[in-house]
Amino acid sequence: MSAIYFKNARIIDPATNFDAQGEILVEDGIITGFAETLSSIPSNCEVIDCDGHALMPGIIDMRVSTGEPGAEHRETLKSAGRAAVAGGITTIVVQPDTNPVIDEASLVDFIKRRGRDHALCKVLPCGALTKGLEGAQMAEIGLMASAGAVMFSNGQKPIENTKIMQRLMTYSTAYDALITSRPQDPWLSSGGVMASCELSARLGLSGISANAEVIFANRDIALAENTGARLLLDMISSKKTLPIIENAKAHGLDVYASVNIHNLCMNFYDIGDYRTFAKLSPPLRGEDDRKALVAGIKNGIIDVIVSGHDPRPAEEKRLPFDEASFGASALEALLPAALTLYHDGSLELMEIVRALSYNPAQILGLESGKIAIGAPADIILVDLGYPIKFNAAKLYSKGKNAAFDERLLQGQVLQCFIDGDKVFDLNQSNI
Protein backbone atom coordinates (compact mmCIF):
# COMPACT_ATOMS: atom_id res chain seq x y z
CA MET A 1 0.00 0.00 0.00
CA SER A 2 1.41 3.40 -1.02
CA ALA A 3 0.75 6.30 1.31
CA ILE A 4 1.63 10.01 1.42
CA TYR A 5 1.23 12.29 4.41
CA PHE A 6 1.02 16.00 3.60
CA LYS A 7 1.84 18.16 6.63
CA ASN A 8 2.08 21.91 7.27
CA ALA A 9 -0.30 22.65 4.40
CA ARG A 10 -2.80 25.42 3.87
CA ILE A 11 -5.70 23.22 2.79
CA ILE A 12 -8.16 24.79 0.35
CA ASP A 13 -11.37 22.80 -0.13
CA PRO A 14 -14.04 24.61 -2.20
CA ALA A 15 -16.63 21.91 -1.47
CA THR A 16 -16.79 22.91 2.21
CA ASN A 17 -15.22 26.40 2.06
CA PHE A 18 -12.41 25.07 4.27
CA ASP A 19 -9.28 27.23 4.30
CA ALA A 20 -6.91 26.49 7.17
CA GLN A 21 -3.65 24.85 8.12
CA GLY A 22 -3.86 21.08 8.27
CA GLU A 23 -2.58 17.68 7.24
CA ILE A 24 -4.03 14.97 5.01
CA LEU A 25 -3.28 11.32 4.36
CA VAL A 26 -3.46 9.74 0.91
CA GLU A 27 -3.51 5.97 0.53
CA ASP A 28 -3.63 4.10 -2.77
CA GLY A 29 -4.63 7.23 -4.66
CA ILE A 30 -7.50 8.20 -2.35
CA ILE A 31 -7.69 10.85 0.37
CA THR A 32 -8.31 8.78 3.50
CA GLY A 33 -7.92 11.14 6.43
CA PHE A 34 -7.24 14.54 7.96
CA ALA A 35 -5.00 15.16 10.96
CA GLU A 36 -7.90 15.34 13.40
CA THR A 37 -9.33 12.00 12.19
CA LEU A 38 -6.08 10.04 12.29
CA SER A 39 -4.84 8.06 15.27
CA SER A 40 -1.62 7.20 13.43
CA ILE A 41 -0.06 7.20 10.00
CA PRO A 42 1.44 4.15 8.21
CA SER A 43 5.06 3.48 9.15
CA ASN A 44 6.17 3.35 5.50
CA CYS A 45 4.37 6.58 4.62
CA GLU A 46 6.11 9.24 2.52
CA VAL A 47 5.96 12.56 4.36
CA ILE A 48 5.77 15.80 2.36
CA ASP A 49 6.30 19.03 4.27
CA CYS A 50 4.22 21.64 2.42
CA ASP A 51 5.94 24.49 4.27
CA GLY A 52 2.67 26.41 4.60
CA HIS A 53 1.91 26.43 0.89
CA ALA A 54 -1.60 25.90 -0.50
CA LEU A 55 -2.79 22.34 -1.05
CA MET A 56 -5.83 22.42 -3.30
CA PRO A 57 -7.77 20.25 -5.76
CA GLY A 58 -6.24 19.82 -9.19
CA ILE A 59 -7.71 22.01 -11.91
CA ILE A 60 -10.30 20.57 -14.30
CA ASP A 61 -10.00 22.44 -17.59
CA MET A 62 -13.20 22.08 -19.61
CA ARG A 63 -11.93 23.75 -22.80
CA VAL A 64 -8.74 22.35 -24.39
CA SER A 65 -7.99 21.98 -28.09
CA THR A 66 -5.18 19.75 -29.32
CA GLY A 67 -4.11 18.65 -32.77
CA GLU A 68 -4.37 14.91 -32.16
CA PRO A 69 -5.47 13.24 -34.30
CA GLY A 70 -4.64 14.89 -37.62
CA ALA A 71 -2.59 17.95 -36.68
CA GLU A 72 -0.02 16.67 -34.21
CA HIS A 73 2.34 19.49 -35.18
CA ARG A 74 0.03 21.81 -33.20
CA GLU A 75 -0.27 19.68 -30.08
CA THR A 76 -0.42 16.04 -29.08
CA LEU A 77 -2.21 14.61 -26.08
CA LYS A 78 1.24 13.84 -24.65
CA SER A 79 2.51 17.42 -24.97
CA ALA A 80 -0.80 18.85 -23.77
CA GLY A 81 -0.62 16.53 -20.75
CA ARG A 82 2.88 17.71 -19.88
CA ALA A 83 1.78 21.34 -20.11
CA ALA A 84 -1.34 20.60 -18.07
CA VAL A 85 0.35 19.05 -15.05
CA ALA A 86 3.02 21.77 -15.04
CA GLY A 87 0.12 24.21 -14.74
CA GLY A 88 -1.66 22.26 -11.99
CA ILE A 89 -4.33 20.85 -14.32
CA THR A 90 -5.11 17.24 -13.48
CA THR A 91 -8.01 16.74 -15.94
CA ILE A 92 -8.56 18.16 -19.41
CA VAL A 93 -11.67 17.95 -21.59
CA VAL A 94 -10.48 17.88 -25.19
CA GLN A 95 -12.54 19.47 -27.93
CA PRO A 96 -13.78 17.47 -30.94
CA ASP A 97 -12.23 19.80 -33.56
CA THR A 98 -9.61 17.30 -34.74
CA ASN A 99 -9.09 15.50 -38.05
CA PRO A 100 -11.09 13.32 -38.13
CA VAL A 101 -13.65 15.10 -35.97
CA ILE A 102 -14.59 13.26 -32.75
CA ASP A 103 -18.14 12.58 -33.92
CA GLU A 104 -18.58 8.85 -33.32
CA ALA A 105 -18.08 6.36 -30.49
CA SER A 106 -14.92 4.76 -31.89
CA LEU A 107 -13.14 8.12 -31.95
CA VAL A 108 -14.27 8.90 -28.40
CA ASP A 109 -12.72 5.58 -27.39
CA PHE A 110 -9.56 6.47 -29.34
CA ILE A 111 -9.13 9.73 -27.40
CA LYS A 112 -9.69 7.93 -24.09
CA ARG A 113 -7.10 5.27 -24.90
CA ARG A 114 -4.53 7.75 -26.25
CA GLY A 115 -4.99 9.92 -23.21
CA ARG A 116 -4.64 7.01 -20.83
CA ASP A 117 -1.52 5.70 -22.58
CA HIS A 118 0.32 8.93 -23.40
CA ALA A 119 -0.88 11.89 -21.30
CA LEU A 120 0.25 12.57 -17.75
CA CYS A 121 -3.11 14.11 -16.88
CA LYS A 122 -6.59 12.61 -17.13
CA VAL A 123 -8.13 13.11 -20.57
CA LEU A 124 -11.89 13.29 -21.08
CA PRO A 125 -13.36 13.48 -24.60
CA CYS A 126 -15.91 16.05 -25.72
CA GLY A 127 -18.03 14.67 -28.55
CA ALA A 128 -19.15 16.63 -31.61
CA LEU A 129 -22.75 17.82 -31.78
CA THR A 130 -22.92 17.48 -35.56
CA LYS A 131 -21.17 15.29 -38.10
CA GLY A 132 -17.87 16.85 -39.09
CA LEU A 133 -18.85 19.95 -37.04
CA GLU A 134 -20.66 21.07 -40.18
CA GLY A 135 -23.87 21.97 -38.34
CA ALA A 136 -26.09 19.97 -40.69
CA GLN A 137 -26.46 16.38 -39.47
CA MET A 138 -26.81 15.39 -35.82
CA ALA A 139 -24.04 13.23 -34.42
CA GLU A 140 -24.93 10.15 -32.36
CA ILE A 141 -24.86 11.64 -28.87
CA GLY A 142 -26.16 8.49 -27.17
CA LEU A 143 -23.44 6.19 -28.48
CA MET A 144 -20.70 8.71 -27.75
CA ALA A 145 -22.03 9.24 -24.23
CA SER A 146 -21.95 5.49 -23.65
CA ALA A 147 -18.37 5.41 -24.97
CA GLY A 148 -17.28 8.05 -22.46
CA ALA A 149 -17.90 11.52 -23.93
CA VAL A 150 -18.54 13.84 -20.97
CA MET A 151 -20.09 16.70 -22.95
CA PHE A 152 -20.87 17.76 -26.52
CA SER A 153 -19.77 20.76 -28.52
CA ASN A 154 -19.57 22.06 -32.06
CA GLY A 155 -16.10 23.43 -31.37
CA GLN A 156 -15.60 27.01 -32.51
CA LYS A 157 -18.44 26.73 -35.02
CA PRO A 158 -21.88 27.86 -33.88
CA ILE A 159 -24.83 25.78 -35.08
CA GLU A 160 -26.60 28.20 -37.40
CA ASN A 161 -29.77 26.16 -37.91
CA THR A 162 -32.00 26.73 -34.90
CA LYS A 163 -34.15 23.69 -35.69
CA ILE A 164 -31.10 21.41 -35.60
CA MET A 165 -30.02 22.93 -32.30
CA GLN A 166 -33.48 22.31 -30.89
CA ARG A 167 -33.41 18.68 -32.02
CA LEU A 168 -29.97 18.22 -30.45
CA MET A 169 -31.14 19.62 -27.13
CA THR A 170 -34.30 17.51 -27.17
CA TYR A 171 -32.30 14.37 -27.97
CA SER A 172 -29.69 15.15 -25.31
CA THR A 173 -32.23 15.00 -22.50
CA ALA A 174 -32.60 11.24 -22.93
CA TYR A 175 -28.95 10.88 -21.84
CA ASP A 176 -28.72 13.84 -19.45
CA ALA A 177 -25.96 15.03 -21.77
CA LEU A 178 -24.32 18.43 -21.36
CA ILE A 179 -24.62 20.58 -24.49
CA THR A 180 -22.03 23.34 -24.84
CA SER A 181 -22.57 26.30 -27.12
CA ARG A 182 -20.18 29.01 -28.29
CA PRO A 183 -22.71 31.86 -28.51
CA GLN A 184 -21.65 33.82 -31.57
CA ASP A 185 -23.92 34.84 -34.43
CA PRO A 186 -21.98 33.76 -37.54
CA TRP A 187 -23.35 36.57 -39.70
CA LEU A 188 -22.61 39.40 -37.26
CA SER A 189 -19.15 38.01 -36.55
CA SER A 190 -18.24 37.17 -40.15
CA GLY A 191 -14.91 38.72 -41.13
CA GLY A 192 -14.28 40.15 -37.67
CA VAL A 193 -10.81 39.79 -36.17
CA MET A 194 -11.18 41.63 -32.83
CA ALA A 195 -13.89 43.21 -30.69
CA SER A 196 -15.79 46.04 -32.29
CA CYS A 197 -14.57 49.19 -30.52
CA GLU A 198 -12.80 52.49 -30.96
CA LEU A 199 -9.44 50.69 -31.09
CA SER A 200 -10.54 48.37 -33.90
CA ALA A 201 -11.60 51.42 -35.93
CA ARG A 202 -8.28 53.15 -35.25
CA LEU A 203 -6.30 50.03 -36.21
CA GLY A 204 -8.41 49.51 -39.31
CA LEU A 205 -9.48 46.03 -38.20
CA SER A 206 -12.94 44.54 -38.71
CA GLY A 207 -14.79 44.22 -35.40
CA ILE A 208 -17.02 41.58 -33.81
CA SER A 209 -20.01 43.11 -32.05
CA ALA A 210 -21.01 41.96 -28.57
CA ASN A 211 -24.50 41.53 -30.00
CA ALA A 212 -23.22 38.48 -31.88
CA GLU A 213 -22.81 36.77 -28.52
CA VAL A 214 -26.01 38.11 -26.97
CA ILE A 215 -28.28 37.00 -29.82
CA PHE A 216 -27.13 33.38 -29.81
CA ALA A 217 -27.01 33.22 -26.00
CA ASN A 218 -30.65 34.29 -25.93
CA ARG A 219 -31.53 31.73 -28.60
CA ASP A 220 -29.83 28.81 -26.90
CA ILE A 221 -31.21 29.60 -23.45
CA ALA A 222 -34.71 29.82 -24.94
CA LEU A 223 -34.18 26.38 -26.51
CA ALA A 224 -32.87 24.97 -23.24
CA GLU A 225 -35.97 26.26 -21.47
CA ASN A 226 -38.20 24.70 -24.11
CA THR A 227 -36.46 21.31 -24.14
CA GLY A 228 -35.17 20.94 -20.58
CA ALA A 229 -31.61 20.41 -21.83
CA ARG A 230 -28.47 20.97 -19.80
CA LEU A 231 -26.63 23.89 -21.41
CA LEU A 232 -23.18 25.40 -20.94
CA LEU A 233 -22.63 28.79 -22.58
CA ASP A 234 -18.97 28.39 -23.41
CA MET A 235 -16.41 31.20 -23.03
CA ILE A 236 -18.64 34.22 -22.78
CA SER A 237 -16.92 37.58 -23.28
CA SER A 238 -19.48 40.37 -22.99
CA LYS A 239 -21.09 42.05 -19.98
CA LYS A 240 -24.33 42.12 -22.00
CA THR A 241 -24.60 38.32 -21.76
CA LEU A 242 -24.49 38.18 -17.96
CA PRO A 243 -28.08 39.35 -17.25
CA ILE A 244 -29.38 36.71 -19.66
CA ILE A 245 -27.55 33.95 -17.78
CA GLU A 246 -28.56 35.35 -14.40
CA ASN A 247 -32.20 35.37 -15.45
CA ALA A 248 -31.98 31.77 -16.69
CA LYS A 249 -30.51 30.61 -13.38
CA ALA A 250 -33.14 32.56 -11.43
CA HIS A 251 -35.85 30.66 -13.31
CA GLY A 252 -34.30 27.31 -12.40
CA LEU A 253 -32.92 26.40 -15.82
CA ASP A 254 -30.02 23.93 -15.97
CA VAL A 255 -27.75 26.57 -17.52
CA TYR A 256 -24.07 27.15 -16.79
CA ALA A 257 -21.45 29.54 -18.11
CA SER A 258 -17.68 29.52 -18.53
CA VAL A 259 -15.18 32.28 -19.17
CA ASN A 260 -11.80 32.14 -20.86
CA ILE A 261 -8.86 33.18 -18.65
CA HIS A 262 -7.82 35.71 -21.31
CA ASN A 263 -11.14 37.57 -21.15
CA LEU A 264 -10.94 37.52 -17.36
CA CYS A 265 -7.46 39.08 -17.17
CA MET A 266 -6.97 41.07 -20.39
CA ASN A 267 -8.78 43.62 -22.55
CA PHE A 268 -8.55 44.73 -26.18
CA TYR A 269 -5.71 47.16 -25.41
CA ASP A 270 -3.50 44.08 -24.92
CA ILE A 271 -3.60 43.73 -28.70
CA GLY A 272 -1.33 46.78 -28.72
CA ASP A 273 0.33 47.34 -32.06
CA TYR A 274 -1.24 44.43 -33.98
CA ARG A 275 -0.02 41.78 -31.51
CA THR A 276 -1.28 38.54 -33.04
CA PHE A 277 -0.61 36.50 -29.88
CA ALA A 278 -3.67 38.32 -28.51
CA LYS A 279 -5.86 37.47 -31.49
CA LEU A 280 -8.34 35.21 -29.75
CA SER A 281 -11.81 33.76 -30.10
CA PRO A 282 -13.84 35.04 -28.36
CA PRO A 283 -12.09 38.37 -28.82
CA LEU A 284 -10.71 40.44 -25.99
CA ARG A 285 -13.25 43.12 -25.10
CA GLY A 286 -13.26 46.32 -23.06
CA GLU A 287 -12.14 46.83 -19.48
CA ASP A 288 -15.76 47.24 -18.37
CA ASP A 289 -16.52 43.82 -19.88
CA ARG A 290 -13.51 42.28 -18.13
CA LYS A 291 -14.55 43.70 -14.75
CA ALA A 292 -18.11 42.50 -15.27
CA LEU A 293 -16.85 38.96 -16.00
CA VAL A 294 -14.79 39.00 -12.81
CA ALA A 295 -17.90 40.09 -10.91
CA GLY A 296 -19.76 37.25 -12.64
CA ILE A 297 -17.38 34.75 -11.01
CA LYS A 298 -17.86 36.38 -7.61
CA ASN A 299 -21.66 36.36 -7.73
CA GLY A 300 -21.99 32.89 -9.25
CA ILE A 301 -23.38 33.88 -12.65
CA ILE A 302 -20.25 32.39 -14.25
CA ASP A 303 -19.49 28.89 -12.99
CA VAL A 304 -16.20 27.89 -14.61
CA ILE A 305 -12.87 29.39 -15.63
CA VAL A 306 -11.22 27.64 -18.60
CA SER A 307 -7.89 28.05 -20.38
CA GLY A 308 -9.33 28.08 -23.89
CA HIS A 309 -6.03 26.41 -24.84
CA ASP A 310 -5.76 26.50 -28.64
CA PRO A 311 -2.08 26.29 -29.66
CA ARG A 312 -1.04 27.51 -33.08
CA PRO A 313 2.33 27.12 -34.83
CA ALA A 314 4.45 30.17 -35.56
CA GLU A 315 3.58 30.16 -39.25
CA GLU A 316 -0.08 30.76 -38.33
CA LYS A 317 0.60 33.58 -35.87
CA ARG A 318 3.53 35.53 -37.30
CA LEU A 319 1.40 37.08 -40.01
CA PRO A 320 -0.48 40.36 -40.49
CA PHE A 321 -3.25 40.56 -37.89
CA ASP A 322 -6.04 40.04 -40.43
CA GLU A 323 -4.41 36.84 -41.69
CA ALA A 324 -3.20 35.30 -38.41
CA SER A 325 -5.11 32.42 -36.84
CA PHE A 326 -7.17 32.82 -33.70
CA GLY A 327 -5.85 31.00 -30.65
CA ALA A 328 -3.09 30.82 -28.05
CA SER A 329 -1.46 28.37 -25.66
CA ALA A 330 -2.78 28.80 -22.14
CA LEU A 331 -2.61 25.60 -20.09
CA GLU A 332 0.43 26.77 -18.14
CA ALA A 333 -0.90 30.31 -17.75
CA LEU A 334 -4.35 29.41 -16.41
CA LEU A 335 -3.54 29.18 -12.69
CA PRO A 336 -0.97 32.00 -12.30
CA ALA A 337 -3.12 34.33 -14.38
CA ALA A 338 -6.19 33.51 -12.30
CA LEU A 339 -4.21 34.08 -9.11
CA THR A 340 -3.42 37.65 -10.16
CA LEU A 341 -7.11 38.33 -9.48
CA TYR A 342 -6.58 37.03 -5.94
CA HIS A 343 -3.49 39.13 -5.39
CA ASP A 344 -5.12 42.33 -6.61
CA GLY A 345 -8.18 41.74 -4.42
CA SER A 346 -10.66 41.19 -7.26
CA LEU A 347 -11.57 37.66 -6.15
CA GLU A 348 -11.17 35.51 -3.06
CA LEU A 349 -8.89 32.50 -3.39
CA MET A 350 -11.83 30.17 -2.67
CA GLU A 351 -13.85 31.73 -5.50
CA ILE A 352 -11.02 31.07 -7.95
CA VAL A 353 -10.40 27.48 -6.81
CA ARG A 354 -14.13 26.73 -6.92
CA ALA A 355 -14.39 27.91 -10.54
CA LEU A 356 -11.26 25.97 -11.55
CA SER A 357 -11.96 22.66 -9.85
CA TYR A 358 -15.11 22.05 -7.81
CA ASN A 359 -17.68 23.55 -10.19
CA PRO A 360 -16.30 21.74 -13.28
CA ALA A 361 -16.33 18.47 -11.32
CA GLN A 362 -19.93 19.00 -10.26
CA ILE A 363 -21.07 19.89 -13.77
CA LEU A 364 -19.31 16.87 -15.28
CA GLY A 365 -20.28 14.46 -12.49
CA LEU A 366 -16.70 13.76 -11.35
CA GLU A 367 -15.58 12.75 -7.85
CA SER A 368 -12.56 15.04 -7.96
CA GLY A 369 -12.43 18.82 -7.45
CA LYS A 370 -12.35 18.67 -3.64
CA ILE A 371 -10.15 17.79 -0.68
CA ALA A 372 -12.39 15.26 1.05
CA ILE A 373 -12.17 11.75 2.46
CA GLY A 374 -12.89 9.28 -0.33
CA ALA A 375 -12.06 11.71 -3.14
CA PRO A 376 -9.34 10.92 -5.69
CA ALA A 377 -5.99 12.39 -4.70
CA ASP A 378 -5.88 14.76 -7.67
CA ILE A 379 -4.20 17.56 -5.76
CA ILE A 380 -1.67 20.33 -6.31
CA LEU A 381 0.75 22.14 -4.04
CA VAL A 382 0.99 25.81 -4.95
CA ASP A 383 3.24 28.66 -3.87
CA LEU A 384 0.70 31.47 -4.14
CA GLY A 385 3.28 34.25 -3.97
CA TYR A 386 5.84 32.87 -6.41
CA PRO A 387 6.69 35.65 -8.93
CA ILE A 388 6.67 34.72 -12.62
CA LYS A 389 7.60 36.48 -15.81
CA PHE A 390 5.71 34.29 -18.23
CA ASN A 391 7.99 32.97 -20.96
CA ALA A 392 6.20 31.35 -23.92
CA ALA A 393 9.48 29.98 -25.30
CA LYS A 394 9.79 27.68 -22.27
CA LEU A 395 6.30 26.19 -22.41
CA TYR A 396 5.86 22.44 -22.32
CA SER A 397 3.13 22.91 -24.92
CA LYS A 398 4.15 22.62 -28.55
CA GLY A 399 2.49 25.97 -29.18
CA LYS A 400 4.98 28.67 -28.18
CA ASN A 401 2.55 31.53 -28.79
CA ALA A 402 0.81 32.80 -25.66
CA ALA A 403 -1.15 35.96 -25.04
CA PHE A 404 0.41 36.15 -21.55
CA ASP A 405 3.99 36.11 -22.92
CA GLU A 406 6.29 38.39 -20.87
CA ARG A 407 3.46 39.26 -18.50
CA LEU A 408 4.23 39.41 -14.77
CA LEU A 409 2.14 36.80 -12.93
CA GLN A 410 2.16 35.36 -9.44
CA GLY A 411 1.69 31.76 -8.36
CA GLN A 412 3.58 28.56 -9.15
CA VAL A 413 2.69 24.88 -8.99
CA LEU A 414 5.34 23.13 -6.89
CA GLN A 415 3.98 19.59 -7.15
CA CYS A 416 1.08 17.91 -8.91
CA PHE A 417 -0.45 14.56 -7.95
CA ILE A 418 -2.96 12.46 -9.87
CA ASP A 419 -4.53 9.52 -8.04
CA GLY A 420 -1.75 9.96 -5.50
CA ASP A 421 1.07 9.66 -8.05
CA LYS A 422 3.42 12.61 -8.37
CA VAL A 423 3.40 13.68 -12.03
CA PHE A 424 5.15 17.04 -11.67
CA ASP A 425 7.73 18.48 -9.30
CA LEU A 426 9.14 21.94 -9.97
CA ASN A 427 12.49 20.90 -8.53
CA GLN A 428 12.63 17.78 -10.68
CA SER A 429 10.87 19.09 -13.78
CA ASN A 430 11.93 16.42 -16.24
CA ILE A 431 8.44 15.57 -17.48
Secondary structure, DSSP 8 states (H G I E B T S, - for coil): --EEEEEEEEEEETTTTEEEEEEEEEETTEEEEEGGG-S---TT-EEEE-TT-EEEE-EEEEEE---TTT-TTT--HHHHHHHHHHTTEEEEEE-S-SSS-S-SHHHHHHHHHHHHHH-SSEEEEEEESBGGG-SSSB--HHHHHHHT--EEE-TTS----HHHHHHHHHHHGGGT-EEEE----HHHHTT--EESSHHHHHHT--EE-THHHHHHHHHHHHHHHHHT-EEEE-S---GGGHHHHHHHHHTT--EEEEEEHHHHH--GGGGTTT-GGG--SS----HHHHHHHHHHHHTTS--EEE--B----HHHHSS-TTTS-S----TTTHHHHHHHHHHTTSS-HHHHHIIIIIHHHHHHT-S-SS--TTSB--EEEEEEEEEEE--GGG-SSS----TTTT-EEEEEEEEEEETTEEEEEGGG---
